[in-house]
Amino acid sequence: MNRDHLRDLGATVAAALLVAAAALVGTAIERDHGTLRVNWPPLLATWQPHVGPGTPAAIVVAVAVVAYGPAVAARLRWRTLLWTTWGAATAWICSLALVDGWQRGIAGRLTTRHEYLRVIDRFQDIPATLRDFTHHILLQSPDNWPAHVAGHPPAAPLTFVLLDRVGLGGGGWAGVWCITVGGSACAAVLVAVRALVGEDHARRAAPFLATAPAAVWTGTSADGYFAAVAAWTIAFLALAVTGHRPRLAGCAAGLLFGLTCYLSYGLTLFAVIGAAVLLLGGPRRLRPLPYVVAGAAVVPLAFTLAGFDWWEAYRLLVDRYHQGAGGVRPYGYWVWANLACTVLIVGPATVAALRRAGGAFPRSRARLVDVRGASPDSRLALLVAAAFVALLIADLSGMSKAETERIWLPFAQWLLAACALLPRPRPWLAAQAVLALLLNHLLLTGW
């Protein structure tokens, strides 16, 4: 075993120790003070070993991807690979969700008292509801919104309102929407990596994106849907700056970024990843920017004209956050325990790959400013680093204390791309799949 492999193992052991420390320290804090507001720190989950109807399918998907994923990803035509990866990811997400059964695993997730489907009837008059939205964010306000509705801009609940309007109402359709759209995030990452880094790296990353441990939460919360919208924002921006229909792709990137910001306040941090994409772009990388800006203005302008004030809503959300569990959960614990949650959603392979990405990161200032001539490994390292920086900003902000196993799914997709740097994929793929299966079968997750 060479030094690189030993260092990979050392990184994974250190990450495992971080998770163990978060579990032990968190258990003690919750037992003595009850301030973490989670039953199985650092995750919002309960210890409950179980199997379900999705168990056989999840095992089959895992075995198939571990055994054949790298070889198939190397051989398929590019467009076929995108569809295949999306299909494999959707099968993986769906089978893991069905371990908890149809009702609890899919249909009932978005109908709980904190979730979006509880407010469908309050959007009978959509313009009036948008004008009145900020008046119901604070806990002391009349008819205050449930936690997740108050915690997000109105494009999040409005998505499920519109699904209901077109005849796809109820938790089942909402769950299918989140699983299907959420599964497409991996294809978006592949498109971006191919455009910015190279097709070989995209192909090597594909099996890891298809069977990530993050799938445990992608199919059980709306954050998987948010992750996909954010991922396609970066994918279209990558196509625009590398000369692939820059006007159309630039407009699409801007439009989706605007939507992303109105799905989740925290996903404005995807601007950091967007900045890395501009650095990685071709010689005409700035030409699509007017189209990106024009597209980005559409969704904010529409909501503003409808009477929704994003900045006022965010200000009120900060107050609401500190009125609830966010005001009780200790920052000193979660600022590092959140990173333990991240280890669990990206898996040991990503930890090892991030170590390798650190070694490949451009060292000189000149190379960092102009990375067009850098190696593919260095270019991928810069893209992954941008996602990690965005995640760290979210962590240090104090607005992501706990539940980051679902909240940080959008950032996790881009960390997983680093797995293209691993030279022996199958053992690492097996480790990823085993972790996901253990998490889903030993714990009853809160999402």
C-alpha positions as CSV (number, residue, x, y, z in Angstrom):
1,M,0.0,0.0,0.0
2,N,1.6,3.3,-1.1
3,R,1.7,6.5,0.9
4,D,-1.3,8.1,-0.9
5,H,-3.5,5.2,0.1
6,L,-2.3,5.3,3.7
7,R,-3.0,9.1,3.8
8,D,-6.5,8.4,2.4
9,L,-7.2,5.9,5.1
10,G,-5.8,8.3,7.7
11,A,-8.2,11.0,6.5
12,T,-11.1,8.6,6.8
13,V,-10.1,7.5,10.3
14,A,-9.8,11.2,11.4
15,A,-13.3,11.8,9.9
16,A,-14.7,8.8,11.8
17,L,-13.2,10.1,15.0
18,L,-14.9,13.4,14.4
19,V,-18.3,11.7,14.0
20,A,-17.6,9.6,17.1
21,A,-16.7,12.7,19.1
22,A,-19.8,14.5,17.9
23,A,-21.9,11.5,18.9
24,L,-20.3,11.1,22.4
25,V,-20.2,14.8,23.3
26,G,-23.6,15.5,21.8
27,T,-25.2,12.6,23.7
28,A,-23.7,14.1,27.0
29,I,-25.0,17.6,26.2
30,E,-28.4,16.4,25.3
31,R,-28.7,14.2,28.4
32,D,-27.5,16.9,30.7
33,H,-29.0,20.0,29.2
34,G,-31.5,19.0,26.4
35,T,-30.3,21.9,24.2
36,L,-29.3,20.0,21.1
37,R,-32.9,19.1,20.2
38,V,-31.9,15.9,18.4
39,N,-32.3,12.3,19.7
40,W,-29.2,10.8,18.1
41,P,-26.5,13.5,17.8
42,P,-25.3,14.8,15.5
43,L,-28.2,13.6,13.4
44,L,-31.9,14.3,13.8
45,A,-32.7,10.6,14.1
46,T,-33.7,7.8,16.5
47,W,-32.0,4.5,17.0
48,Q,-34.4,1.9,15.5
49,P,-33.0,-1.0,13.5
50,H,-35.5,-2.0,10.8
51,V,-35.9,-3.3,7.3
52,G,-38.6,-2.5,4.8
53,P,-39.9,-3.0,1.2
54,G,-37.1,-1.0,-0.2
55,T,-34.3,-3.1,1.4
56,P,-33.9,-5.7,-1.4
57,A,-33.9,-3.0,-4.1
58,A,-31.4,-0.9,-2.3
59,I,-29.0,-3.8,-1.9
60,V,-29.4,-4.7,-5.6
61,V,-28.7,-1.1,-6.7
62,A,-25.7,-0.9,-4.4
63,V,-24.2,-4.2,-5.6
64,A,-24.8,-3.3,-9.3
65,V,-23.1,0.1,-9.1
66,V,-20.2,-1.2,-7.1
67,A,-19.6,-4.1,-9.4
68,Y,-20.3,-2.5,-12.8
69,G,-20.6,1.3,-12.2
70,P,-17.0,2.3,-13.1
71,A,-16.8,0.1,-16.2
72,V,-20.2,1.2,-17.5
73,A,-19.5,4.8,-16.8
74,A,-16.3,4.6,-18.9
75,R,-18.0,2.9,-21.9
76,L,-21.5,4.5,-22.3
77,R,-22.1,7.3,-24.7
78,W,-22.1,10.7,-22.9
79,R,-25.8,11.4,-23.2
80,T,-26.7,7.8,-22.3
81,L,-24.4,8.1,-19.2
82,L,-26.3,11.2,-18.0
83,W,-29.7,9.4,-18.2
84,T,-28.3,6.3,-16.7
85,T,-26.7,8.1,-13.8
86,W,-29.9,10.0,-13.2
87,G,-31.9,6.7,-13.3
88,A,-29.5,4.9,-11.0
89,A,-29.5,7.9,-8.5
90,T,-33.3,7.9,-8.6
91,A,-33.5,4.2,-8.0
92,W,-31.1,4.5,-5.1
93,I,-32.9,7.4,-3.5
94,C,-36.3,5.7,-3.9
95,S,-35.3,2.3,-2.6
96,L,-33.6,3.9,0.5
97,A,-36.8,6.0,1.1
98,L,-38.9,2.8,0.8
99,V,-37.0,1.1,3.6
100,D,-39.3,3.1,5.8
101,G,-42.3,2.1,3.7
102,W,-44.4,4.2,1.3
103,Q,-46.3,6.3,3.9
104,R,-43.4,7.2,6.2
105,G,-40.7,7.1,3.6
106,I,-42.3,9.1,0.8
107,A,-45.9,10.0,1.0
108,G,-46.0,11.3,4.6
109,R,-42.7,13.2,4.7
110,L,-43.9,16.6,3.5
111,T,-47.3,16.5,5.3
112,T,-46.0,16.8,8.9
113,R,-46.8,19.8,11.0
114,H,-43.5,21.6,10.0
115,E,-43.8,21.0,6.3
116,Y,-45.0,22.7,3.1
117,L,-48.2,20.7,2.4
118,R,-49.8,21.9,5.6
119,V,-50.3,25.3,4.0
120,I,-51.7,24.5,0.6
121,D,-55.1,25.8,1.4
122,R,-53.7,29.2,2.5
123,F,-52.5,29.9,-1.1
124,Q,-56.0,30.0,-2.7
125,D,-55.2,33.6,-3.7
126,I,-51.5,33.4,-4.5
127,P,-50.8,37.1,-5.0
128,A,-52.6,38.0,-1.8
129,T,-50.7,35.3,0.1
130,L,-47.4,36.6,-1.3
131,R,-48.2,40.1,-0.2
132,D,-49.1,38.9,3.3
133,F,-46.3,36.3,3.6
134,T,-43.9,38.2,5.9
135,H,-46.7,39.0,8.3
136,H,-46.8,35.3,9.4
137,I,-43.1,34.5,9.8
138,L,-42.6,35.3,13.5
139,L,-43.9,32.9,16.1
140,Q,-46.0,35.6,17.8
141,S,-47.7,36.6,14.6
142,P,-51.2,35.4,13.9
143,D,-51.5,32.1,12.0
144,N,-47.7,31.9,11.9
145,W,-46.3,29.7,9.2
146,P,-45.0,26.2,10.0
147,A,-41.2,26.0,10.6
148,H,-40.2,25.1,7.0
149,V,-42.5,27.5,5.3
150,A,-41.3,30.4,7.6
151,G,-37.7,29.3,7.0
152,H,-37.8,29.6,3.2
153,P,-38.9,32.1,0.6
154,P,-42.3,31.4,-0.9
155,A,-41.1,29.6,-4.0
156,A,-40.6,26.5,-1.8
157,P,-44.2,26.1,-0.7
158,L,-45.5,27.6,-4.0
159,T,-43.9,24.6,-5.8
160,F,-46.2,22.2,-4.0
161,V,-49.2,24.6,-4.4
162,L,-48.7,24.5,-8.2
163,L,-48.3,20.7,-8.2
164,D,-51.6,20.6,-6.4
165,R,-53.2,22.9,-8.9
166,V,-52.3,20.7,-11.8
167,G,-53.7,17.6,-10.2
168,L,-50.6,16.3,-8.5
169,G,-51.7,17.0,-4.9
170,G,-50.9,15.1,-1.7
171,G,-47.7,13.8,-0.1
172,G,-47.2,11.0,-2.6
173,W,-46.9,13.2,-5.6
174,A,-44.8,15.7,-3.6
175,G,-42.4,12.9,-2.6
176,V,-42.1,11.6,-6.1
177,W,-41.4,15.1,-7.3
178,C,-38.5,15.6,-4.8
179,I,-37.1,12.1,-5.6
180,T,-37.2,12.5,-9.4
181,V,-36.0,16.1,-9.5
182,G,-33.5,15.5,-6.7
183,G,-32.0,12.6,-8.6
184,S,-31.2,14.9,-11.5
185,A,-28.6,16.8,-9.4
186,C,-26.0,14.2,-10.2
187,A,-26.5,14.7,-13.9
188,A,-26.1,18.4,-13.5
189,V,-22.8,18.0,-11.6
190,L,-21.5,15.7,-14.4
191,V,-22.4,18.3,-17.1
192,A,-20.5,21.0,-15.2
193,V,-17.5,18.8,-14.4
194,R,-17.2,17.7,-18.1
195,A,-17.4,21.4,-19.3
196,L,-15.0,22.8,-16.8
197,V,-12.6,19.9,-16.0
198,G,-12.9,17.1,-18.6
199,E,-15.1,14.2,-19.6
200,D,-12.7,11.6,-18.0
201,H,-13.2,13.1,-14.6
202,A,-16.9,13.4,-15.0
203,R,-17.1,9.7,-16.0
204,R,-15.1,8.7,-12.9
205,A,-17.3,10.7,-10.6
206,A,-20.6,9.3,-12.0
207,P,-20.9,6.1,-9.9
208,F,-20.1,8.1,-6.7
209,L,-22.8,10.7,-7.5
210,A,-25.3,7.9,-8.2
211,T,-24.9,6.1,-4.9
212,A,-24.0,8.7,-2.4
213,P,-25.0,8.4,1.3
214,A,-26.7,11.8,0.9
215,A,-29.5,9.9,-0.9
216,V,-30.8,8.8,2.6
217,W,-32.1,12.4,2.9
218,T,-32.5,13.5,-0.7
219,G,-35.7,11.5,-1.1
220,T,-37.2,12.5,2.3
221,S,-37.0,16.3,2.2
222,A,-37.6,19.2,-0.2
223,D,-33.8,20.0,0.1
224,G,-33.1,17.3,-2.5
225,Y,-35.3,19.3,-5.0
226,F,-33.5,22.5,-4.0
227,A,-30.1,20.8,-4.5
228,A,-31.1,19.9,-8.1
229,V,-32.2,23.4,-9.0
230,A,-28.9,24.8,-7.6
231,A,-26.9,22.1,-9.4
232,W,-28.5,22.9,-12.8
233,T,-27.7,26.6,-12.2
234,I,-24.0,25.7,-12.0
235,A,-24.3,23.3,-14.9
236,F,-25.8,25.9,-17.3
237,L,-23.3,28.5,-16.1
238,A,-20.5,26.1,-16.8
239,L,-21.8,25.5,-20.3
240,A,-22.2,29.3,-20.9
241,V,-18.7,30.3,-19.9
242,T,-17.1,27.5,-21.9
243,G,-18.9,28.5,-25.1
244,H,-21.8,26.1,-25.3
245,R,-24.7,28.3,-26.5
246,P,-23.6,31.1,-24.1
247,R,-26.7,33.2,-24.5
248,L,-29.3,30.5,-23.9
249,A,-27.2,28.7,-21.2
250,G,-26.4,32.0,-19.6
251,C,-30.1,33.0,-19.4
252,A,-31.0,29.5,-18.0
253,A,-28.3,29.8,-15.4
254,G,-29.5,33.2,-14.3
255,L,-33.1,32.1,-14.2
256,L,-32.4,29.1,-12.1
257,F,-30.1,31.1,-9.8
258,G,-33.0,33.5,-9.2
259,L,-35.3,30.5,-8.4
260,T,-32.6,29.0,-6.2
261,C,-32.5,32.2,-4.1
262,Y,-36.3,32.1,-3.7
263,L,-36.3,28.4,-2.7
264,S,-33.8,28.8,0.1
265,Y,-32.1,31.9,1.6
266,G,-28.9,30.0,2.3
267,L,-28.5,28.9,-1.3
268,T,-27.4,32.5,-2.2
269,L,-24.0,31.0,-1.2
270,F,-24.0,29.2,-4.6
271,A,-22.6,32.5,-5.9
272,V,-19.3,31.4,-4.4
273,I,-19.4,28.3,-6.7
274,G,-20.5,30.4,-9.5
275,A,-17.4,32.6,-9.0
276,A,-15.2,29.5,-9.3
277,V,-17.0,28.6,-12.5
278,L,-16.1,32.0,-14.0
279,L,-12.4,31.4,-13.0
280,L,-12.5,28.0,-14.7
281,G,-14.2,29.3,-17.9
282,G,-12.7,29.8,-21.3
283,P,-11.3,33.0,-22.8
284,R,-14.7,34.3,-23.4
285,R,-16.0,33.5,-19.9
286,L,-17.3,37.0,-19.2
287,R,-19.4,37.3,-22.4
288,P,-22.4,35.4,-21.0
289,L,-22.6,37.5,-17.9
290,P,-25.2,40.1,-19.3
291,Y,-27.5,37.1,-20.1
292,V,-26.9,35.6,-16.7
293,V,-27.8,38.8,-15.0
294,A,-30.8,39.3,-17.1
295,G,-32.0,35.8,-16.3
296,A,-31.3,36.2,-12.6
297,A,-33.6,39.2,-12.5
298,V,-36.7,37.4,-13.6
299,V,-37.7,35.5,-10.5
300,P,-36.8,38.3,-8.0
301,L,-38.7,40.8,-10.1
302,A,-41.8,38.6,-10.4
303,F,-41.9,38.0,-6.6
304,T,-41.2,41.7,-5.8
305,L,-44.0,42.9,-8.1
306,A,-46.3,40.3,-6.5
307,G,-45.5,42.0,-3.1
308,F,-43.0,39.7,-1.5
309,D,-39.9,41.5,0.1
310,W,-37.0,39.0,0.2
311,W,-34.8,41.1,2.5
312,E,-37.6,41.8,5.0
313,A,-38.5,38.2,5.0
314,Y,-34.9,37.1,5.7
315,R,-34.6,39.7,8.5
316,L,-37.8,38.2,10.1
317,L,-36.5,34.7,9.5
318,V,-33.4,35.4,11.6
319,D,-35.6,36.5,14.5
320,R,-37.9,33.4,14.0
321,Y,-34.8,31.2,13.9
322,H,-33.7,32.4,17.3
323,Q,-37.2,32.2,18.7
324,G,-37.2,28.4,18.1
325,A,-34.7,25.6,18.4
326,G,-32.0,27.8,16.7
327,G,-31.9,30.0,19.7
328,V,-31.4,27.1,22.1
329,R,-28.9,24.9,20.2
330,P,-25.3,25.7,21.2
331,Y,-23.2,27.3,18.5
332,G,-20.0,25.9,20.2
333,Y,-21.1,22.4,19.6
334,W,-22.8,22.6,16.2
335,V,-20.1,24.7,14.5
336,W,-17.9,21.5,14.4
337,A,-20.6,18.8,14.8
338,N,-22.2,20.1,11.6
339,L,-19.0,18.9,9.8
340,A,-19.6,15.4,11.3
341,C,-23.0,15.5,9.7
342,T,-21.3,16.3,6.4
343,V,-19.0,13.3,6.8
344,L,-22.0,11.1,7.0
345,I,-23.8,12.5,4.0
346,V,-20.7,12.5,1.7
347,G,-19.1,9.3,3.0
348,P,-15.6,8.1,3.5
349,A,-14.7,8.1,-0.2
350,T,-15.4,11.9,-0.4
351,V,-13.2,12.5,2.7
352,A,-10.3,10.7,1.0
353,A,-11.0,12.5,-2.2
354,L,-11.0,15.9,-0.5
355,R,-7.6,15.1,0.9
356,R,-6.4,14.4,-2.7
357,A,-8.1,17.6,-3.9
358,G,-6.2,19.6,-1.3
359,G,-2.9,18.3,-2.8
360,A,-4.1,19.2,-6.3
361,F,-5.3,22.7,-5.4
362,P,-3.5,25.5,-7.4
363,R,-0.6,26.7,-5.2
364,S,0.5,30.0,-6.8
365,R,-1.5,33.1,-7.0
366,A,-1.0,33.4,-10.7
367,R,-2.3,29.9,-11.3
368,L,-5.3,30.6,-9.0
369,V,-6.2,33.7,-11.0
370,D,-5.8,32.0,-14.4
371,V,-6.4,28.3,-14.1
372,R,-7.2,27.6,-17.7
373,G,-3.8,26.0,-18.2
374,A,-3.9,24.0,-15.0
375,S,-4.2,20.2,-14.8
376,P,-7.7,18.7,-14.8
377,D,-7.1,17.6,-11.2
378,S,-6.3,21.2,-10.1
379,R,-9.4,22.5,-11.9
380,L,-11.6,20.0,-10.2
381,A,-9.9,20.8,-6.9
382,L,-10.8,24.5,-7.3
383,L,-14.5,23.7,-8.1
384,V,-14.7,21.4,-5.1
385,A,-12.9,24.0,-2.8
386,A,-15.5,26.6,-3.8
387,A,-18.3,24.3,-2.6
388,F,-16.5,23.6,0.6
389,V,-15.9,27.4,1.2
390,A,-19.7,28.0,0.7
391,L,-20.4,25.2,3.2
392,L,-18.0,26.7,5.8
393,I,-19.6,30.1,5.4
394,A,-23.0,28.5,6.1
395,D,-21.5,26.8,9.1
396,L,-19.9,29.9,10.6
397,S,-23.0,32.0,10.1
398,G,-24.8,30.2,12.9
399,M,-27.9,29.8,10.8
400,S,-27.3,26.1,10.3
401,K,-27.2,24.5,13.7
402,A,-28.2,20.9,13.3
403,E,-30.2,19.2,10.6
404,T,-27.4,19.9,8.1
405,E,-27.7,16.3,6.9
406,R,-30.5,17.7,4.7
407,I,-29.9,21.4,4.7
408,W,-26.4,21.0,3.1
409,L,-27.4,18.5,0.5
410,P,-26.9,21.1,-2.3
411,F,-23.3,21.6,-1.2
412,A,-22.7,17.9,-0.8
413,Q,-23.3,17.2,-4.4
414,W,-20.2,19.2,-5.4
415,L,-18.0,17.6,-2.7
416,L,-18.9,14.2,-4.1
417,A,-17.4,15.2,-7.5
418,A,-13.9,15.0,-5.9
419,C,-14.3,11.2,-5.9
420,A,-13.1,11.4,-9.5
421,L,-9.6,11.7,-8.0
422,L,-9.7,8.3,-6.4
423,P,-7.6,5.7,-8.3
424,R,-9.4,2.5,-7.1
425,P,-13.1,3.2,-7.1
426,R,-14.7,-0.1,-6.2
427,P,-13.6,-0.4,-2.6
428,W,-14.6,3.2,-2.0
429,L,-18.0,2.8,-3.7
430,A,-18.6,-0.3,-1.5
431,A,-17.8,1.8,1.6
432,Q,-20.2,4.5,0.4
433,A,-23.0,2.1,-0.1
434,V,-22.5,0.3,3.2
435,L,-22.6,3.5,5.1
436,A,-25.8,4.6,3.4
437,L,-27.5,1.2,4.0
438,L,-26.4,1.2,7.7
439,L,-27.6,4.7,8.3
440,N,-31.0,4.0,6.7
441,H,-31.5,0.6,8.4
442,L,-30.2,1.4,11.9
443,L,-31.7,4.9,12.3
444,L,-35.2,6.2,11.8
445,T,-34.3,9.6,10.4
446,G,-36.3,12.7,11.1
447,W,-36.4,13.6,7.4
